[in-house]
Amino acid sequence: MTDHSDIKPAVQPRNATLRRRLLAGAAALVLVLGAGGVVYAANSAQPLPHADMTAAPVANLPSFADLVQQVKPAVVSVRVKADEGNHNVADRHNFDQFKGTPFEQFFKNFGQPDGNGQRFGQNGQQHHFVQAQGSGFFISPDGYIVTNNHVVDKAVTVQVVMDDGTKLDAKVIGTDAKTDLALLKVDGRTDFPFVKLATTKARIGDWVVAMGNPFGLGGTVTAGIVSAQGRDIGSGPYDDFIQIDAPVNKGNSGGPTFNLKGEVIGINTAIYSPSGGSVGIAFDIPASTVQSVIAQLRSTGHVERGWLGVQIQPVTAEIADSLNLHEDKGALITEPQADSPAAKAGLKSGDVITRVDGKTVEDARDLAKKIAAYPPSSSIALTIIRNGAEQTVDLKLGKMKDQGTQQASASESGNKTLDSLGLQVAPASDVAGAGDSGLAIVGIDPNGKAAEIGLHEGDVILKSAGKTVSSAGELRRSMAEAKTAGKKNALLLIKRDANQLFVTVPVAAG
């Protein structure tokens, strides 16, 4: 906008009375805010009748100084010397401590190596010791500290630096990679300043204050609001992040985010950024998750979770239609794992789990979180829908264990082309690595319908509309029957690597 403040009017009012009237009229147009947020005219002690703002009062912005003074002594910087093992000499300039982790796309690992690691080795190998930095905070006066697992991963030594500059050696009590949490301990005192975890969930729009050690600068404070809840950023099976807009950067990992009561509502863990720096989107592990995980780490040094033993996926609107469900909620079982609690209880592929002990299951991720919240050997009741009918299955959970994967390879043998779907198929028994049953996909048109809905070369179609298929003709017939039954979609059960999943195909494409 052009500044006209130095331009004088061509004609000046000569009549003093007229001048006073013009000035009074201009003053009447100037509005100010009263202390309570009510709009007043500048020349009047009465609020304007049309300016009722009581429904949305304007409050004074808070000062965080008292809060910061209260809790900042409990926040520490975490310095780690980590052993990265042997690496090729040619790779040393491309070394990335956290490359390949689930959080890589979110630049989660704020504690990056500083390039001063020690290296030694033979035969073209070098041994890497890297220095990393993060944040943490005391949760008890006897020296227990919470931080992120990725901050202390592969740690050889850990040192914490308090707000007053005191340096203390710390030991790792336990870690949990699935939630990216770790518990540290320093000894020698029973009067460490500490903070408490919040027992109530933060609301969207609440003020929050984040603290930590960004870029190794030491204790730093930023402020913002809770901007979203329940974020799934693809980092693990139990994603339930709080999203905040307080600036969070590399080195903030493991640091606390406080509410205005001085309670920790979450731990700074990930940021979303194309550059690696803060763009105003950060993710916190909720205090409720921290509370349950840290309690187990403190007690046993590790976390044990209940295990159901099923491969699951969300119920989409198309899947709900194909299964005659009333709503697209619940978790669809693609395959019970062999010798699992689910298999022993009789759960089957195609069952939809809708409740756990009477609590509604929103989606597959919600089921994973609910089951993991139970300790091993817990007895639970699952409500499922099978063939359109609801029933209850009682079972005892096992103990979660890691699952391996296998890679199948496909070769062209006895191919049949399905032009309407844009793929080539062959009996799985004729394709190396595809198994003995089903219909293997050995070719796919990248512009066809199959590619659009997510089918891949190497997938094996086990069932179509609930029926096993081993030829292109059987696949076509099953889809035609689904169309005759008035369904818009047919449900395909797919084997991909060592997993199974359901994919819906519009019957018109068959």
Residue pairs with C-beta under 8 A, 6 or more apart in sequence:
13 19
13 22
24 43
27 42
27 43
28 41
28 42
28 43
28 44
30 41
30 42
31 39
31 40
31 41
31 42
31 48
31 51
32 39
32 40
32 42
33 39
33 40
33 58
34 40
34 47
36 57
37 53
37 54
37 57
37 58
37 59
38 47
38 51
38 53
38 54
39 47
39 48
39 51
39 53
40 46
40 47
40 48
41 48
62 207
62 260
64 209
64 221
64 223
67 209
67 258
67 260
67 262
68 209
68 211
68 221
70 262
71 195
71 211
71 256
71 258
71 262
72 163
72 211
72 219
72 221
73 162
73 163
73 164
73 193
74 137
74 138
74 192
74 193
74 194
74 195
75 135
75 136
75 137
75 163
75 211
75 212
75 219
75 255
75 256
76 135
76 136
76 137
76 138
76 145
76 160
76 161
76 162
76 163
77 133
77 134
77 135
77 136
77 160
77 161
77 212
77 213
77 216
77 218
77 219
77 251
78 111
78 133
78 134
78 135
78 136
78 145
78 147
78 151
78 152
78 158
78 159
78 160
78 170
78 184
78 213
78 254
79 131
79 132
79 133
79 158
79 159
79 160
79 161
80 111
80 131
80 132
80 133
80 134
80 151
80 152
80 155
80 157
80 158
80 159
81 129
81 130
81 131
81 155
81 156
81 157
81 158
82 97
82 113
82 129
82 130
82 131
82 132
82 152
82 153
82 154
82 155
82 156
83 127
83 128
83 129
83 154
83 156
84 95
84 97
84 117
84 128
84 129
84 130
84 154
85 127
85 128
86 121
86 125
86 126
86 127
86 128
87 95
87 125
87 126
87 128
88 124
88 125
88 126
89 124
89 125
89 126
92 119
92 126
92 128
95 113
95 128
95 130
97 109
97 112
97 113
97 130
97 132
98 104
98 108
98 109
98 112
98 150
101 108
101 109
101 150
102 234
102 235
102 236
103 109
103 150
103 180
103 233
103 235
103 269
103 270
105 234
106 233
106 235
106 270
106 271
106 272
106 273
106 283
107 250
107 270
107 271
107 272
107 273
107 276
108 150
108 180
108 235
108 253
108 269
108 270
108 271
109 150
109 253
110 134
110 214
110 248
110 249
110 250
110 251
110 252
110 253
110 268
110 271
111 132
111 133
111 134
111 150
111 151
111 250
111 251
111 253
111 254
112 132
112 250
113 130
113 131
113 132
114 130
114 131
114 132
114 133
114 216
116 131
117 128
117 129
117 130
117 131
118 127
118 128
118 129
119 126
119 127
119 128
119 129
120 126
120 127
121 127
129 156
132 151
133 213
133 216
133 251
134 147
134 148
134 151
134 152
134 212
134 213
134 251
134 252
134 253
134 254
134 255
135 147
135 151
135 211
135 212
135 213
135 251
135 252
135 253
135 254
135 255
135 256
135 268
136 145
136 146
136 147
136 151
136 160
136 184
136 254
136 255
137 145
137 146
137 147
137 194
137 195
137 211
137 254
137 255
137 256
137 264
138 144
138 145
138 192
138 193
138 194
138 195
139 145
139 146
139 194
139 195
139 196
139 197
139 294
140 192
140 194
141 189
141 190
141 191
141 192
141 193
141 194
142 189
142 190
142 192
143 185
143 186
143 187
143 188
143 189
143 190
143 192
144 173
144 183
144 184
144 185
144 298
145 160
145 170
145 183
145 184
145 185
145 186
146 181
146 182
146 183
146 184
146 254
146 256
146 267
146 290
146 294
147 181
147 182
147 184
147 253
147 254
147 267
148 180
148 181
148 182
148 253
148 254
148 267
148 269
149 175
149 176
149 177
149 179
149 180
149 181
149 182
150 180
150 253
151 182
151 253
151 254
152 158
152 172
152 175
152 182
152 184
153 175
155 172
157 169
158 169
158 170
158 171
158 172
158 184
159 167
159 168
159 169
159 170
160 167
160 168
160 170
160 184
160 186
161 167
161 168
161 218
162 168
163 219
168 186
168 188
169 186
170 184
170 185
170 186
171 184
171 185
171 186
172 182
172 183
172 184
173 183
173 184
173 185
173 297
173 298
173 301
174 182
174 183
174 296
174 297
174 298
174 300
174 301
174 302
174 303
175 181
175 182
175 183
175 297
176 182
176 293
176 296
176 297
176 302
176 303
178 236
178 237
178 238
178 303
178 305
179 236
179 238
179 285
179 289
179 293
179 303
180 235
180 236
180 269
180 285
181 267
181 285
181 289
181 290
181 293
181 294
181 297
182 254
182 297
183 294
183 297
183 298
186 192
195 256
195 258
195 262
195 263
195 264
196 262
196 263
196 264
197 263
197 264
197 287
197 290
197 291
198 259
198 261
198 263
198 264
198 265
198 287
199 263
199 287
201 229
201 286
201 288
202 208
202 226
202 229
202 242
202 259
202 265
202 266
203 226
204 225
204 226
204 227
204 228
204 229
205 225
205 226
206 225
206 226
206 259
206 260
207 223
207 224
207 225
207 259
207 260
208 223
208 224
208 225
208 226
208 244
208 246
208 257
208 258
208 259
208 265
209 221
209 222
209 223
209 246
209 257
209 258
209 260
210 221
210 222
210 223
210 224
210 244
210 246
210 247
210 248
210 252
210 255
210 256
210 257
210 258
210 268
210 282
211 219
211 220
211 221
211 222
211 255
211 256
211 257
211 258
212 219
212 220
212 248
212 251
212 252
212 253
212 254
212 255
212 256
212 268
213 219
213 220
213 251
213 252
213 255
214 220
214 248
214 249
214 250
214 251
214 252
215 249
215 250
215 251
216 251
217 251
220 252
222 246
222 247
222 248
223 246
224 244
224 245
224 246
224 247
224 280
225 244
225 245
225 246
226 242
226 243
226 244
226 265
227 243
227 244
227 245
227 281
228 242
228 243
229 242
229 243
230 240
230 241
231 239
231 240
231 241
231 242
231 243
231 283
232 239
232 240
232 241
232 365
233 239
233 241
233 270
233 272
233 283
235 270
237 365
237 368
237 369
237 372
238 289
238 368
238 369
238 372
239 365
240 286
240 289
240 369
241 266
241 269
241 270
241 283
241 284
241 285
241 286
242 257
242 265
242 266
242 283
242 284
242 285
242 286
243 281
243 282
243 283
243 284
244 257
244 266
244 282
244 283
244 284
245 280
245 281
245 282
246 257
246 282
247 278
247 280
247 282
248 255
248 268
248 271
248 278
248 282
249 271
249 277
249 278
250 276
250 277
252 268
252 282
253 268
253 269
254 267
254 268
254 269
255 267
255 268
256 264
256 266
256 267
256 268
257 264
257 265
257 266
257 267
257 268
257 284
258 264
258 265
259 265
263 287
264 287
264 290
265 284
265 286
265 287
266 284
266 285
266 286
266 287
266 290
267 284
267 285
267 290
268 282
268 284
269 283
269 284
269 285
270 282
270 283
271 278
271 279
271 281
271 282
271 283
272 279
272 281
272 282
272 283
273 279
273 281
292 373
293 303
296 302
296 303
296 304
297 303
304 375
304 376
304 399
304 400
305 371
305 372
305 373
305 374
305 375
305 376
305 399
305 400
306 371
306 372
306 373
306 374
306 375
306 376
306 378
306 380
306 397
306 398
306 399
306 400
307 340
307 341
307 371
307 376
307 397
307 398
307 399
307 400
307 401
308 340
308 341
308 342
308 371
308 395
308 397
308 398
309 336
309 337
309 339
309 340
309 341
309 342
309 343
309 398
310 333
310 334
310 335
310 336
310 337
310 340
310 342
310 347
311 333
311 334
311 335
311 336
311 337
311 499
311 500
311 501
312 331
312 332
312 333
312 334
312 353
312 364
312 367
312 368
313 331
313 332
313 334
313 364
313 501
313 502
314 328
314 331
314 332
314 363
314 364
314 365
315 323
315 325
315 328
315 329
315 330
315 331
315 332
315 352
315 363
316 328
316 504
317 328
318 488
318 489
318 504
319 325
319 328
319 332
319 489
319 491
319 502
319 504
320 326
320 327
320 328
321 487
321 488
321 489
321 504
322 465
322 482
322 487
322 489
322 490
322 491
322 504
323 350
323 352
323 385
323 388
323 491
324 388
325 352
325 385
329 354
329 360
329 361
329 362
329 363
330 352
330 353
330 354
330 361
330 362
330 363
330 367
330 385
331 352
331 353
331 361
331 363
331 364
331 366
331 367
332 350
332 351
332 352
332 364
332 502
333 342
333 347
333 348
333 349
333 350
333 351
333 352
333 353
334 349
334 493
334 499
334 500
334 501
334 502
335 349
335 499
335 500
336 342
336 343
336 347
336 348
336 349
337 343
337 403
340 398
341 395
341 396
341 397
341 398
342 395
344 395
345 382
345 393
345 394
345 395
346 393
347 382
347 384
347 393
348 386
349 463
349 493
349 500
350 386
350 466
350 491
350 493
350 502
351 384
351 385
351 386
352 384
352 385
352 386
353 361
353 367
353 382
353 383
353 384
354 360
354 361
354 383
354 384
354 385
354 390
355 361
355 382
355 383
356 367
356 370
356 371
356 380
356 381
356 382
356 383
357 380
357 381
358 381
358 383
359 370
361 367
361 370
371 380
371 397
372 400
374 380
374 397
375 397
376 397
376 398
376 399
376 400
377 396
377 397
377 398
377 399
378 396
378 397
379 394
379 395
379 396
379 397
380 394
380 395
380 396
380 397
381 392
381 393
381 394
382 392
382 393
382 394
382 395
383 390
383 391
383 392
384 390
384 391
384 392
384 393
385 391
403 498
404 498
405 497
405 498
405 499
406 497
406 498
407 433
407 497
408 433
408 434
408 435
408 458
408 460
408 497
409 432
409 433
409 458
410 431
410 432
410 433
410 434
410 440
410 441
410 442
410 457
410 458
411 431
411 432
411 442
412 424
412 426
412 442
412 443
413 426
413 430
413 431
413 442
414 426
414 427
414 430
415 424
415 425
415 426
415 442
415 443
416 424
416 425
416 426
416 471
416 472
417 423
417 424
417 443
418 424
418 425
418 450
418 472
418 475
418 476
420 449
420 509
420 510
421 448
421 449
421 450
421 455
421 505
421 509
421 510
422 444
422 445
422 447
422 448
422 449
422 450
422 451
423 441
423 443
423 444
423 445
423 448
423 450
423 455
424 441
424 442
424 443
424 444
425 439
425 440
425 441
425 442
425 461
425 472
425 475
426 439
426 440
426 442
427 439
427 440
427 470
427 471
428 434
428 435
428 436
428 437
428 438
428 439
428 440
428 460
428 470
429 435
429 436
429 437
429 470
430 440
431 440
431 442
434 440
434 458
434 460
435 460
435 495
437 462
437 468
437 470
438 460
438 461
438 462
438 468
438 469
438 470
438 495
439 460
439 461
439 469
439 470
439 471
439 472
439 474
439 475
440 458
440 459
440 460
440 461
441 450
441 455
441 456
441 457
441 458
441 459
441 460
441 461
442 457
443 457
444 450
444 451
444 455
444 456
444 457
445 451
449 505
449 506
449 509
450 505
453 503
453 504
453 505
454 503
455 494
455 503
456 496
458 496
459 494
459 495
459 496
460 494
460 495
460 496
461 469
461 475
461 492
461 493
461 494
462 468
462 469
462 493
462 494
462 495
462 500
463 469
463 491
463 492
463 493
464 474
464 475
464 478
464 479
464 490
464 491
464 492
464 493
465 478
465 479
465 481
465 482
465 487
465 490
465 491
466 491
467 474
467 478
468 474
469 475
469 478
475 510
476 510
478 490
479 490
479 505
479 507
479 509
479 510
480 507
480 510
482 489
482 490
482 507
483 490
483 507
483 508
483 510
487 507
488 506
488 507
489 504
489 505
489 506
489 507
490 504
490 505
490 506
490 507
490 510
491 502
491 503
491 504
492 502
492 503
492 504
492 505
493 500
493 501
493 502
494 500
494 501
494 502
494 503
